[in-house]
Amino acid sequence: MNLPIRVTMPPILFTSHTGTRYAVAGSHWVEVPADTTREDLPTYLLYERPALPERAPEQSWTVQGSKGNAYTVRLRADQWTCTCAGFGWRRKCKHVESLKNESR
């Protein structure tokens, strides 16, 4: 086995009921010497944080409410939101609906 093993979750130390010590990350278990400390873990399991997915591009519009208030409507990854109270309560509003109808 080639050490260190690259893993995508932080490794921990585990001592079994028999006293055997392991470096563990997900399904990777590597038996280590009994005096191994957390600082020694990169020798056995090398944690590499997975890359974050790219954020979907966002579109936004400022719309005028019926009483003159300005609201921001956003579209990101097919998810619509609005800053008006109606959207906050019901998760839908006429501001979002009107923009959806314009884009059809």
DSSP file (Angstrom, degrees, kcal/mol; ACC not computed):
  #  RESIDUE AA STRUCTURE BP1 BP2  ACC     N-H-->O    O-->H-N    N-H-->O    O-->H-N    TCO  KAPPA ALPHA  PHI   PSI    X-CA   Y-CA   Z-CA
    1    1 A M              0   0    0      0, 0.0     2,-0.6     0, 0.0     4,-0.0   0.000 360.0 360.0 360.0 131.7    0.0    0.0    0.0
    2    2 A N        -     0   0    0      2,-0.1     0, 0.0     0, 0.0     0, 0.0  -0.744 360.0-118.5 -86.7 122.4    1.4    3.4   -1.0
    3    3 A L  S    S+     0   0    0     -2,-0.6    41,-0.1     2,-0.1     2,-0.1  -0.842  84.3  44.2-108.6 148.0    1.2    5.9    1.9
    4    4 A P  S    S-     0   0    0      0, 0.0     2,-0.5     0, 0.0    41,-0.2   0.549  74.1-152.3 -81.9 155.0   -0.1    8.5    2.4
    5    5 A I  E     -a   45   0A   0     39,-2.7    41,-2.7    -2,-0.1     2,-0.4  -0.777  18.6-125.8 -87.9 130.8   -3.6    7.7    1.0
    6    6 A R  E     -a   46   0A   0     -2,-0.5     2,-0.3    39,-0.2    41,-0.2  -0.670  35.9-179.4 -80.4 127.3   -5.4   10.8   -0.2
    7    7 A V  E     -a   47   0A   0     39,-2.5    41,-2.9    -2,-0.4    19,-0.1  -0.890  32.2-144.3-128.5 156.6   -8.8   11.2    1.5
    8    8 A T  S    S+     0   0    0     -2,-0.3    39,-0.1    39,-0.2    18,-0.1   0.238  83.5  59.9-107.3  12.0  -11.6   13.7    1.2
    9    9 A M  S    S-     0   0    0     40,-0.1    39,-0.1    16,-0.1    -2,-0.0  -0.993  97.5 -93.4-134.8 147.4  -12.7   13.7    4.8
   10   10 A P        -     0   0    0      0, 0.0    16,-0.2     0, 0.0     2,-0.1  -0.313  45.1-124.9 -61.1 134.0  -10.6   14.6    7.8
   11   11 A P        -     0   0    0      0, 0.0     2,-0.3     0, 0.0    14,-0.2  -0.412  25.0-166.0 -78.6 155.7   -8.9   11.5    9.4
   12   12 A I  E     -B   24   0B   0     12,-2.5    12,-2.9    -2,-0.1     2,-0.4  -0.867  22.7-112.4-130.0 166.1   -9.2   10.5   13.1
   13   13 A L  E     -B   23   0B   0     -2,-0.3     2,-0.4    10,-0.2    10,-0.2  -0.860  32.0-172.3 -99.5 138.4   -7.4    8.1   15.3
   14   14 A F  E     -B   22   0B   0      8,-2.7     8,-3.2    -2,-0.4     2,-0.5  -0.998  11.4-160.7-133.1 132.6   -9.2    5.1   16.6
   15   15 A T  E     -B   21   0B   0     -2,-0.4     6,-0.2     6,-0.2     5,-0.1  -0.966  18.6-142.1-113.7 122.3   -8.1    2.5   19.1
   16   16 A S    >   -     0   0    0      4,-3.0     3,-1.8    -2,-0.5     6,-0.0  -0.185  31.3 -99.0 -75.5 171.6   -9.9   -0.8   19.0
   17   17 A H  T 3  S+     0   0    0      1,-0.3    -1,-0.1     2,-0.1    -2,-0.0   0.692 125.4  56.7 -65.4 -17.8  -10.9   -2.8   22.1
   18   18 A T  T 3  S-     0   0    0      2,-0.1    -1,-0.3     0, 0.0     3,-0.1   0.492 121.7-106.8 -90.2  -4.2   -7.8   -5.0   21.5
   19   19 A G  S <  S+     0   0    0     -3,-1.8     2,-0.3     1,-0.3    -2,-0.1   0.407  71.8 142.7  94.6  -1.9   -5.5   -1.9   21.7
   20   20 A T        -     0   0    0     -5,-0.1    -4,-3.0     1,-0.0     2,-0.4  -0.558  41.8-142.6 -73.2 135.1   -4.8   -1.8   17.9
   21   21 A R  E     -BC  15  32B   0     11,-0.6    11,-2.6    -2,-0.3     2,-0.3  -0.823  19.5-175.1-106.1 139.5   -4.6    1.8   16.7
   22   22 A Y  E     -BC  14  31B   0     -8,-3.2    -8,-2.7    -2,-0.4     2,-0.5  -0.955  27.0-137.2-131.5 147.8   -5.9    3.0   13.3
   23   23 A A  E     -BC  13  30B   0      7,-2.9     7,-2.5    -2,-0.3     2,-0.4  -0.935  37.5-168.2 -95.9 127.0   -6.0    6.1   11.2
   24   24 A V  E     +BC  12  29B   0    -12,-2.9   -12,-2.5    -2,-0.5     2,-0.3  -0.964  26.7 160.8-128.6 133.9   -9.5    6.3    9.8
   25   25 A A  E >  S- C   0  28B   0      3,-2.1     3,-2.1    -2,-0.4     2,-0.3  -0.815  71.5 -53.9-147.7 106.3  -11.1    8.5    7.1
   26   26 A G  T 3  S-     0   0    0     -2,-0.3    -1,-0.1     1,-0.3   -19,-0.0  -0.465 124.4 -12.4  63.1-123.8  -14.4    7.2    5.7
   27   27 A S  T 3  S+     0   0    0     -2,-0.3     2,-0.6    -3,-0.1    -1,-0.3   0.383 114.5 102.1 -90.9   4.1  -13.8    3.6    4.4
   28   28 A H  E <   +C   25   0B   0     -3,-2.1    -3,-2.1     2,-0.0     2,-0.5  -0.811  45.0 175.2 -94.0 118.6  -10.0    3.9    4.7
   29   29 A W  E     -C   24   0B   0     -2,-0.6     2,-0.5    -5,-0.2    -5,-0.2  -0.988   3.6-178.1-122.6 121.1   -8.5    2.2    7.8
   30   30 A V  E     -C   23   0B   0     -7,-2.5    -7,-2.9    -2,-0.5     2,-0.2  -0.979  26.0-129.3-122.9 122.3   -4.8    2.1    8.2
   31   31 A E  E     -C   22   0B   0     -2,-0.5    -9,-0.3    -9,-0.2   -11,-0.0  -0.521  34.6-175.7 -69.1 132.7   -3.2    0.4   11.1
   32   32 A V  E     -C   21   0B   0    -11,-2.6   -11,-0.6    -2,-0.2     4,-0.0  -0.839  32.5 -80.9-127.4 162.6   -0.6    2.7   12.8
   33   33 A P    >   -     0   0    0      0, 0.0     3,-1.8     0, 0.0    -1,-0.1  -0.249  43.6-112.8 -61.3 154.0    1.9    2.4   15.6
   34   34 A A  T 3  S+     0   0    0      1,-0.3   -12,-0.1   -13,-0.0    -2,-0.0   0.752 114.6  55.4 -62.0 -26.7    0.4    2.7   19.2
   35   35 A D  T 3  S+     0   0    0    -14,-0.1    -1,-0.3     2,-0.0     2,-0.1   0.260  77.4 132.0 -93.1  13.7    2.3    6.0   19.8
   36   36 A T    <   -     0   0    0     -3,-1.8     2,-0.2     4,-0.0   -14,-0.1  -0.419  38.5-163.3 -66.9 136.3    0.8    7.8   16.7
   37   37 A T    >   -     0   0    0     -2,-0.1     3,-1.2     1,-0.1     4,-0.5  -0.650  36.2 -99.1-113.0 173.1   -0.6   11.3   17.4
   38   38 A R  G >  S+     0   0    0      1,-0.3     3,-1.2    -2,-0.2    -1,-0.1   0.849 122.7  60.6 -60.6 -34.1   -2.9   13.5   15.4
   39   39 A E  G 3  S+     0   0    0      1,-0.2    -1,-0.3     2,-0.1     4,-0.1   0.762 101.8  54.3 -64.9 -24.0    0.1   15.4   14.1
   40   40 A D  G X  S+     0   0    0     -3,-1.2     3,-2.0     1,-0.2     4,-0.4   0.582  80.9  94.2 -84.2 -10.7    1.3   12.1   12.6
   41   41 A L  G X> S+     0   0    0     -3,-1.2     4,-3.0    -4,-0.5     3,-2.1   0.835  72.5  64.2 -56.6 -39.0   -1.9   11.4   10.6
   42   42 A P  G 34 S+     0   0    0      0, 0.0    -1,-0.3     0, 0.0    -2,-0.1   0.717  92.4  66.7 -60.4 -16.2   -0.7   13.1    7.3
   43   43 A T  G <4 S+     0   0    0     -3,-2.0    -2,-0.2     1,-0.1     3,-0.1   0.804 119.1  20.2 -67.8 -28.4    1.9   10.4    7.1
   44   44 A Y  T <4 S+     0   0    0     -3,-2.1   -39,-2.7    -4,-0.4     2,-0.5   0.803 135.3  25.0-109.0 -46.5   -0.8    7.8    6.6
   45   45 A L  E  <  -a    5   0A   0     -4,-3.0     2,-0.7   -41,-0.2    -1,-0.3  -0.978  66.7-157.6-129.3 118.3   -3.9    9.7    5.4
   46   46 A L  E     -a    6   0A   0    -41,-2.7   -39,-2.5    -2,-0.5     2,-0.4  -0.850  14.5-142.6-102.0 111.5   -3.6   13.0    3.6
   47   47 A Y  E     -a    7   0A   0     -2,-0.7     2,-0.5   -41,-0.2   -39,-0.2  -0.583  19.6-178.7 -77.1 124.3   -6.7   15.1    3.8
   48   48 A E        -     0   0    0    -41,-2.9     3,-0.1    -2,-0.4    -2,-0.0  -0.964  27.1-129.4-124.1 112.8   -7.5   17.0    0.6
   49   49 A R        -     0   0    0     -2,-0.5   -40,-0.1     1,-0.1     3,-0.1  -0.368  29.7-115.2 -60.6 129.8  -10.6   19.2    0.8
   50   50 A P        -     0   0    0      0, 0.0     2,-0.1     0, 0.0    -1,-0.1  -0.354  34.6-100.0 -67.4 149.0  -12.9   18.5   -2.2
   51   51 A A        -     0   0    0      1,-0.1     3,-0.1    -3,-0.1    -3,-0.0  -0.419  36.7-117.9 -67.4 140.7  -13.5   21.4   -4.6
   52   52 A L        -     0   0    0     -2,-0.1    -1,-0.1     1,-0.1     3,-0.1  -0.550  32.8-106.0 -77.0 143.8  -16.7   23.3   -4.2
   53   53 A P        -     0   0    0      0, 0.0     2,-0.1     0, 0.0    -1,-0.1  -0.371  41.9 -97.2 -67.4 150.7  -19.1   23.2   -7.1
   54   54 A E        -     0   0    0      1,-0.1     2,-0.2    -3,-0.1    -3,-0.0  -0.424  40.6-113.4 -67.1 140.4  -19.3   26.3   -9.1
   55   55 A R        -     0   0    0     -2,-0.1    -1,-0.1     1,-0.1     3,-0.1  -0.511  31.8-110.1 -73.9 142.1  -22.2   28.5   -8.2
   56   56 A A        -     0   0    0     -2,-0.2    -1,-0.1     1,-0.1     0, 0.0  -0.442  42.1 -97.2 -68.2 144.5  -24.9   28.9  -10.8
   57   57 A P        -     0   0    0      0, 0.0    20,-0.6     0, 0.0     2,-0.4  -0.316  41.2-138.7 -62.8 148.4  -25.0   32.4  -12.4
   58   58 A E  E     -D   76   0C   0     18,-0.2     2,-0.4    -3,-0.1    18,-0.2  -0.886  13.8-163.7-114.8 140.3  -27.6   34.7  -10.9
   59   59 A Q  E     -D   75   0C   0     16,-2.5    16,-2.6    -2,-0.4     2,-0.3  -0.928  13.7-174.6-113.8 145.7  -30.0   37.1  -12.5
   60   60 A S  E     -D   74   0C   0     -2,-0.4     2,-0.3    14,-0.2    14,-0.2  -0.996   9.1-171.4-142.9 150.4  -31.8   39.8  -10.6
   61   61 A W  E     -D   73   0C   0     12,-2.6    12,-2.8    -2,-0.3     2,-0.6  -0.971  20.3-136.2-134.5 147.2  -34.4   42.4  -11.3
   62   62 A T  E     -D   72   0C   0     -2,-0.3     2,-0.3    10,-0.2    10,-0.2  -0.943  30.8-172.2-103.0 123.8  -35.8   45.3   -9.3
   63   63 A V  E     -D   71   0C   0      8,-3.0     8,-2.9    -2,-0.6     2,-0.5  -0.873  22.2-123.0-119.4 151.4  -39.5   45.5   -9.5
   64   64 A Q  E     -D   70   0C   0     -2,-0.3     6,-0.2     6,-0.2     5,-0.1  -0.794  25.4-140.4 -93.1 127.1  -42.0   48.0   -8.3
   65   65 A G    >   -     0   0    0      4,-4.1     3,-1.6    -2,-0.5    -1,-0.0  -0.282  30.9 -99.0 -77.8 171.6  -44.8   46.8   -6.0
   66   66 A S  T 3  S+     0   0    0      1,-0.3    -1,-0.1     2,-0.1    -2,-0.0   0.716 124.7  46.5 -66.8 -20.9  -48.4   48.0   -6.2
   67   67 A K  T 3  S-     0   0    0      2,-0.1    -1,-0.3     0, 0.0    -2,-0.0   0.198 127.4 -94.6-105.9  14.5  -47.8   50.5   -3.4
   68   68 A G  S <  S+     0   0    0     -3,-1.6    -2,-0.1     1,-0.3     2,-0.1   0.387  78.9 139.6  93.3  -3.8  -44.5   51.8   -4.8
   69   69 A N        -     0   0    0     -5,-0.1    -4,-4.1     1,-0.1     2,-0.5  -0.454  49.0-130.0 -73.3 147.8  -42.2   49.6   -2.8
   70   70 A A  E     -D   64   0C   0     -6,-0.2     2,-0.3    -2,-0.1    -6,-0.2  -0.851  26.9-175.5 -99.8 133.5  -39.1   48.2   -4.7
   71   71 A Y  E     -D   63   0C   0     -8,-2.9    -8,-3.0    -2,-0.5     2,-0.6  -0.911  21.2-130.7-125.4 152.6  -38.4   44.5   -4.4
   72   72 A T  E     -D   62   0C   0     -2,-0.3    11,-1.2   -10,-0.2     2,-0.5  -0.919  18.1-165.9-106.7 123.6  -35.6   42.4   -5.7
   73   73 A V  E     -DE  61  82C   0    -12,-2.8   -12,-2.6    -2,-0.6     2,-0.3  -0.921  10.8-168.8-107.0 131.7  -36.5   39.2   -7.7
   74   74 A R  E     -DE  60  81C   0      7,-2.4     7,-2.1    -2,-0.5     2,-0.4  -0.920  14.3-163.5-124.2 148.1  -33.6   36.7   -8.3
   75   75 A L  E     +DE  59  80C   0    -16,-2.6   -16,-2.5    -2,-0.3     2,-0.4  -0.983  19.3 160.5-129.2 119.5  -33.3   33.7  -10.4
   76   76 A R  E >  S-DE  58  79C   0      3,-2.1     3,-1.4    -2,-0.4   -18,-0.2  -0.970  72.0 -15.4-140.8 123.5  -30.4   31.2   -9.7
   77   77 A A  T 3  S-     0   0    0    -20,-0.6     3,-0.1    -2,-0.4    -1,-0.1   0.908 127.6 -52.2  52.1  50.2  -30.4   27.6  -10.9
   78   78 A D  T 3  S+     0   0    0      1,-0.2     2,-0.5    -3,-0.0    -1,-0.3   0.675 112.6 123.2  61.9  19.9  -34.1   27.6  -11.8
   79   79 A Q  E <   -E   76   0C   0     -3,-1.4    -3,-2.1     2,-0.0     2,-0.3  -0.958  47.0-157.6-115.5 120.1  -34.9   28.9   -8.3
   80   80 A W  E     +E   75   0C   0     -2,-0.5     2,-0.3    -5,-0.2    -5,-0.2  -0.732  14.0 174.9 -95.7 142.0  -36.9   32.1   -8.0
   81   81 A T  E     -E   74   0C   0     -7,-2.1    -7,-2.4    -2,-0.3     2,-0.3  -0.969   9.8-167.2-139.8 158.3  -36.9   34.4   -4.9
   82   82 A C  E     -E   73   0C   0     -2,-0.3    -9,-0.2    -9,-0.2     9,-0.1  -0.988  24.5-136.7-143.5 149.1  -38.4   37.8   -4.1
   83   83 A T        +     0   0    0    -11,-1.2   -10,-0.1    -2,-0.3     2,-0.1   0.415  70.0 111.3 -86.6   2.5  -37.8   40.1   -1.2
   84   84 A C  S  > S-     0   0    0    -12,-0.2     4,-1.6     1,-0.1     3,-0.2  -0.364  78.1-118.6 -76.1 158.6  -41.5   40.9   -0.7
   85   85 A A  H  > S+     0   0    0      1,-0.2     4,-1.8     2,-0.2     5,-0.2   0.853 111.0  60.8 -64.2 -36.0  -43.4   39.7    2.4
   86   86 A G  H  > S+     0   0    0      1,-0.2     4,-3.0     2,-0.2     6,-0.5   0.908 106.0  45.8 -59.9 -42.9  -45.8   37.6    0.3
   87   87 A F  H  > S+     0   0    0      1,-0.2     4,-2.1     2,-0.2    -1,-0.2   0.883 108.8  57.4 -67.1 -36.7  -42.9   35.5   -1.0
   88   88 A G  H  < S+     0   0    0     -4,-1.6    -1,-0.2     1,-0.2    -2,-0.2   0.854 117.5  32.9 -60.7 -35.2  -41.5   35.2    2.5
   89   89 A W  H  < S+     0   0    0     -4,-1.8    -2,-0.2     3,-0.1    -1,-0.2   0.896 135.0  21.6 -86.9 -45.8  -44.8   33.7    3.7
   90   90 A R  H  < S-     0   0    0     -4,-3.0    -3,-0.2     2,-0.3    -2,-0.2   0.547  91.0-126.0-105.8  -8.1  -46.1   31.7    0.7
   91   91 A R  S  < S+     0   0    0     -4,-2.1     2,-0.3    -5,-0.4    -4,-0.2   0.709  87.7  71.7  63.9  21.2  -42.9   31.1   -1.4
   92   92 A K        +     0   0    0     -6,-0.5    -2,-0.3   -10,-0.0     2,-0.3  -0.967  55.6 167.2-156.3 154.5  -44.7   32.6   -4.4
   93   93 A C     >  -     0   0    0     -2,-0.3     4,-2.1    -3,-0.1     5,-0.1  -0.976  47.9-102.7-161.1 168.1  -45.8   36.1   -5.4
   94   94 A K  H  > S+     0   0    0     -2,-0.3     4,-2.3     1,-0.2     5,-0.2   0.753 115.1  61.9 -70.9 -24.1  -47.1   38.2   -8.3
   95   95 A H  H  > S+     0   0    0      2,-0.2     4,-1.6     1,-0.2    -1,-0.2   0.935 109.1  40.5 -67.6 -44.9  -43.6   39.8   -8.8
   96   96 A V  H  > S+     0   0    0      2,-0.2     4,-2.6     1,-0.2    -2,-0.2   0.931 115.1  52.5 -66.1 -46.1  -42.0   36.4   -9.6
   97   97 A E  H  X S+     0   0    0     -4,-2.1     4,-2.4     1,-0.2    -2,-0.2   0.892 107.6  51.3 -59.0 -41.3  -45.0   35.3  -11.6
   98   98 A S  H  X S+     0   0    0     -4,-2.3     4,-1.7     1,-0.2    -1,-0.2   0.902 111.8  46.6 -66.3 -38.6  -45.0   38.4  -13.8
   99   99 A L  H  X S+     0   0    0     -4,-1.6     4,-1.6     2,-0.2    -2,-0.2   0.874 110.7  52.7 -69.4 -36.0  -41.2   37.9  -14.6
  100  100 A K  H  X S+     0   0    0     -4,-2.6     4,-0.5     1,-0.2    -2,-0.2   0.926 110.0  48.5 -62.4 -43.2  -41.8   34.2  -15.3
  101  101 A N  H >< S+     0   0    0     -4,-2.4     3,-0.7     1,-0.2    -2,-0.2   0.849 108.2  54.4 -66.1 -34.3  -44.5   35.2  -17.8
  102  102 A E  H 3< S+     0   0    0     -4,-1.7    -1,-0.2     1,-0.2    -2,-0.2   0.855 105.7  53.5 -66.1 -34.3  -42.3   37.8  -19.5
  103  103 A S  H 3<        0   0    0     -4,-1.6    -1,-0.2     1,-0.2    -2,-0.2   0.568 360.0 360.0 -81.5  -6.9  -39.6   35.2  -20.1
  104  104 A R    <<        0   0    0     -3,-0.7    -1,-0.2    -4,-0.5    -2,-0.1   0.467 360.0 360.0 -83.2 360.0  -41.9   32.7  -21.9
